[in-house]
Amino acid sequence: MDINFSRTNGRLDELLDEILQLTEVHHPETVREIVLNALKAGREVDYLADLKMMRATLREMRNTTRLFGAHRGRKKVTIFGSARTGPEEPIYQKCVTFARQLNRLGYMVITGGGPGIMQAGNEGAGPENSFAVNIRLPFEQETNPVMENSRNVINLQVLLQPQGGVSQGDPRCGAVPGGFGTLDEAMETLTLVQTGKNPPIPLVLIDDDHGGYWEPCSSSCATSC
Protein backbone atom coordinates (compact mmCIF):
# COMPACT_ATOMS: atom_id res chain seq x y z
CA MET A 1 0.00 0.00 0.00
CA ASP A 2 1.02 3.61 -0.55
CA ILE A 3 1.75 5.61 2.60
CA ASN A 4 0.90 9.31 2.53
CA PHE A 5 1.35 12.12 5.03
CA SER A 6 -2.16 13.31 4.20
CA ARG A 7 -4.97 11.46 5.88
CA THR A 8 -5.66 9.17 2.94
CA ASN A 9 -4.29 5.97 4.46
CA GLY A 10 -7.60 4.53 5.59
CA ARG A 11 -7.22 1.93 8.30
CA LEU A 12 -3.58 2.89 8.90
CA ASP A 13 -4.60 6.41 9.95
CA GLU A 14 -7.17 4.97 12.34
CA LEU A 15 -4.58 2.67 13.91
CA LEU A 16 -2.04 5.48 14.22
CA ASP A 17 -4.56 7.77 15.90
CA GLU A 18 -5.41 4.99 18.34
CA ILE A 19 -1.72 4.37 19.14
CA LEU A 20 -0.98 8.08 19.61
CA GLN A 21 -3.96 8.47 21.92
CA LEU A 22 -3.02 5.35 23.87
CA THR A 23 0.60 6.45 24.36
CA GLU A 24 -0.35 10.06 25.27
CA VAL A 25 2.46 11.62 23.22
CA HIS A 26 3.15 15.33 23.02
CA HIS A 27 2.31 17.02 19.70
CA PRO A 28 0.65 13.95 18.16
CA GLU A 29 0.54 15.34 14.61
CA THR A 30 4.32 15.77 14.58
CA VAL A 31 4.85 12.33 16.10
CA ARG A 32 2.50 10.90 13.47
CA GLU A 33 4.78 12.24 10.73
CA ILE A 34 7.83 10.70 12.42
CA VAL A 35 6.09 7.30 12.51
CA LEU A 36 4.98 7.63 8.90
CA ASN A 37 8.54 8.49 7.87
CA ALA A 38 9.76 5.31 9.56
CA LEU A 39 7.12 3.25 7.78
CA LYS A 40 7.90 4.85 4.43
CA ALA A 41 11.62 4.15 4.96
CA GLY A 42 10.79 0.54 5.73
CA ARG A 43 9.02 0.23 2.38
CA GLU A 44 11.49 2.24 0.29
CA VAL A 45 14.87 1.15 1.69
CA ASP A 46 15.92 -2.49 1.39
CA TYR A 47 19.56 -1.99 2.44
CA LEU A 48 19.79 -2.94 6.12
CA ALA A 49 22.79 -0.71 6.91
CA ASP A 50 20.87 2.39 5.82
CA LEU A 51 17.92 1.47 8.02
CA LYS A 52 20.23 0.87 10.97
CA MET A 53 21.78 4.31 10.45
CA MET A 54 18.33 5.93 10.47
CA ARG A 55 17.44 4.01 13.62
CA ALA A 56 20.67 5.03 15.39
CA THR A 57 20.24 8.67 14.37
CA LEU A 58 16.72 8.92 15.71
CA ARG A 59 17.60 7.10 18.93
CA GLU A 60 20.60 9.32 19.59
CA MET A 61 18.68 12.51 18.78
CA ARG A 62 16.00 11.42 21.23
CA ASN A 63 18.52 10.67 23.99
CA THR A 64 20.46 13.87 23.37
CA THR A 65 17.34 16.03 23.38
CA ARG A 66 16.23 14.43 26.63
CA LEU A 67 19.63 15.15 28.23
CA PHE A 68 19.81 18.78 27.14
CA GLY A 69 16.10 19.42 27.51
CA ALA A 70 16.44 19.49 31.30
CA HIS A 71 18.79 22.49 30.91
CA ARG A 72 17.03 24.25 28.06
CA GLY A 73 17.04 27.62 29.81
CA ARG A 74 20.80 27.68 30.55
CA LYS A 75 23.26 29.35 28.20
CA LYS A 76 25.98 27.04 26.94
CA VAL A 77 29.48 27.22 25.46
CA THR A 78 30.98 24.42 23.37
CA ILE A 79 34.76 24.10 23.88
CA PHE A 80 36.97 22.50 21.22
CA GLY A 81 40.67 21.71 21.52
CA SER A 82 43.39 19.10 21.44
CA ALA A 83 42.80 15.74 23.12
CA ARG A 84 46.54 15.45 23.71
CA THR A 85 47.12 18.53 25.87
CA GLY A 86 48.41 17.52 29.30
CA PRO A 87 47.22 19.00 32.63
CA GLU A 88 50.72 20.35 33.22
CA GLU A 89 50.58 22.56 30.11
CA PRO A 90 49.73 26.27 30.50
CA ILE A 91 46.99 26.16 27.83
CA TYR A 92 45.24 23.38 29.78
CA GLN A 93 45.19 25.54 32.90
CA LYS A 94 44.04 28.53 30.86
CA CYS A 95 41.09 26.48 29.59
CA VAL A 96 40.26 25.39 33.16
CA THR A 97 40.17 29.05 34.18
CA PHE A 98 38.11 29.98 31.13
CA ALA A 99 35.50 27.30 31.88
CA ARG A 100 35.44 28.20 35.57
CA GLN A 101 34.70 31.82 34.71
CA LEU A 102 31.97 30.74 32.32
CA ASN A 103 30.37 28.77 35.14
CA ARG A 104 30.50 31.79 37.44
CA LEU A 105 28.66 33.76 34.75
CA GLY A 106 25.92 31.13 34.63
CA TYR A 107 27.01 29.25 31.50
CA MET A 108 27.23 25.51 31.05
CA VAL A 109 30.08 23.92 29.09
CA ILE A 110 29.87 21.27 26.36
CA THR A 111 32.91 19.21 25.36
CA GLY A 112 33.58 15.95 23.57
CA GLY A 113 34.12 14.28 26.93
CA GLY A 114 37.63 13.06 26.16
CA PRO A 115 41.06 13.98 27.57
CA GLY A 116 43.13 17.11 27.03
CA ILE A 117 41.30 20.38 26.46
CA MET A 118 37.95 18.58 26.70
CA GLN A 119 38.81 17.44 30.21
CA ALA A 120 40.04 20.94 31.08
CA GLY A 121 36.68 22.41 30.06
CA ASN A 122 34.75 19.89 32.12
CA GLU A 123 37.11 20.36 35.06
CA GLY A 124 36.70 24.11 35.08
CA ALA A 125 32.91 24.08 34.85
CA GLY A 126 32.46 20.97 37.01
CA PRO A 127 30.51 17.81 36.15
CA GLU A 128 27.17 19.28 37.23
CA ASN A 129 27.58 22.30 34.98
CA SER A 130 29.03 20.67 31.88
CA PHE A 131 28.28 17.96 29.33
CA ALA A 132 30.34 15.26 27.67
CA VAL A 133 29.09 14.48 24.16
CA ASN A 134 31.38 11.59 23.32
CA ILE A 135 31.64 10.39 19.73
CA ARG A 136 32.57 6.71 19.39
CA LEU A 137 35.87 6.49 17.50
CA PRO A 138 38.01 3.44 16.70
CA PHE A 139 41.13 4.71 18.53
CA GLU A 140 39.78 7.16 21.10
CA GLN A 141 38.24 8.04 23.42
CA GLU A 142 37.11 7.08 26.89
CA THR A 143 35.09 9.55 28.90
CA ASN A 144 37.47 11.65 30.97
CA PRO A 145 37.61 11.08 34.76
CA VAL A 146 35.86 14.38 35.49
CA MET A 147 32.71 13.22 33.68
CA GLU A 148 32.82 9.41 33.90
CA ASN A 149 30.28 9.30 36.75
CA SER A 150 28.22 12.29 35.67
CA ARG A 151 24.62 12.14 34.50
CA ASN A 152 25.49 14.65 31.78
CA VAL A 153 27.28 12.16 29.51
CA ILE A 154 26.03 10.81 26.21
CA ASN A 155 27.87 8.51 23.80
CA LEU A 156 27.05 8.99 20.14
CA GLN A 157 27.70 6.91 17.08
CA VAL A 158 26.32 9.55 14.71
CA LEU A 159 27.86 13.03 14.94
CA LEU A 160 25.36 15.73 15.90
CA GLN A 161 26.44 19.35 15.63
CA PRO A 162 26.29 20.86 19.14
CA GLN A 163 25.71 24.46 18.09
CA GLY A 164 22.46 24.01 16.25
CA GLY A 165 20.91 20.70 17.14
CA VAL A 166 22.09 19.69 20.57
CA SER A 167 22.83 22.48 22.96
CA GLN A 168 19.46 24.31 22.98
CA GLY A 169 19.66 27.78 24.44
CA ASP A 170 21.87 30.60 23.15
CA PRO A 171 24.94 28.50 22.22
CA ARG A 172 28.47 29.89 21.95
CA CYS A 173 31.84 28.35 21.04
CA GLY A 174 35.38 28.52 22.35
CA ALA A 175 38.25 27.05 20.31
CA VAL A 176 41.58 26.22 21.97
CA PRO A 177 44.70 25.19 20.00
CA GLY A 178 44.37 21.66 18.68
CA GLY A 179 44.65 19.57 15.54
CA PHE A 180 42.57 18.93 12.44
CA GLY A 181 39.46 18.16 14.49
CA THR A 182 39.60 21.54 16.24
CA LEU A 183 40.08 23.38 12.95
CA ASP A 184 37.22 21.40 11.41
CA GLU A 185 34.85 22.28 14.27
CA ALA A 186 35.78 25.97 14.10
CA MET A 187 35.32 26.12 10.34
CA GLU A 188 32.05 24.18 10.53
CA THR A 189 30.73 26.63 13.11
CA LEU A 190 31.56 29.57 10.85
CA THR A 191 30.07 27.76 7.85
CA LEU A 192 26.78 27.12 9.69
CA VAL A 193 26.58 30.82 10.54
CA GLN A 194 27.56 31.92 7.02
CA THR A 195 24.93 29.70 5.39
CA GLY A 196 22.20 30.71 7.83
CA LYS A 197 21.85 27.21 9.31
CA ASN A 198 22.80 28.65 12.68
CA PRO A 199 22.10 32.13 14.05
CA PRO A 200 25.15 34.37 14.56
CA ILE A 201 27.04 33.20 17.65
CA PRO A 202 30.34 34.25 19.26
CA LEU A 203 33.35 32.08 18.37
CA VAL A 204 36.13 32.81 20.87
CA LEU A 205 39.65 31.78 19.76
CA ILE A 206 41.80 31.12 22.83
CA ASP A 207 45.58 31.15 22.39
CA ASP A 208 48.43 30.19 24.70
CA ASP A 209 50.77 32.77 26.20
CA HIS A 210 53.11 32.50 23.23
CA GLY A 211 50.32 33.28 20.76
CA GLY A 212 50.54 32.45 17.09
CA TYR A 213 48.17 29.50 16.73
CA TRP A 214 45.22 31.65 15.71
CA GLU A 215 47.37 34.48 14.34
CA PRO A 216 46.05 35.67 10.93
CA CYS A 217 48.16 34.83 7.89
CA SER A 218 50.44 37.59 6.70
CA SER A 219 49.76 39.07 3.28
CA SER A 220 52.61 37.04 1.77
CA CYS A 221 51.23 33.84 3.31
CA ALA A 222 47.75 34.60 2.03
CA THR A 223 49.18 35.23 -1.45
CA SER A 224 51.10 31.96 -1.47
CA CYS A 225 48.04 30.06 -0.29
Salt bridges, closest charged atoms under 4 A:
ASP13 OD1 - ARG32 NH2 2.92
GLU14 OE1 - ARG11 NH1 3.14
ASP17 OD2 - ARG7 NH1 2.92
GLU29 OE2 - ARG7 NH2 2.88
GLU60 OE2 - ARG136 NH1 3.55
GLU128 OE1 - ARG151 NH2 3.13
GLU140 OE1 - ARG84 NH2 2.89
ASP170 OD2 - LYS75 NZ 3.86
ASP170 OD2 - ARG172 NH1 2.57
ASP209 OD1 - LYS94 NZ 3.15
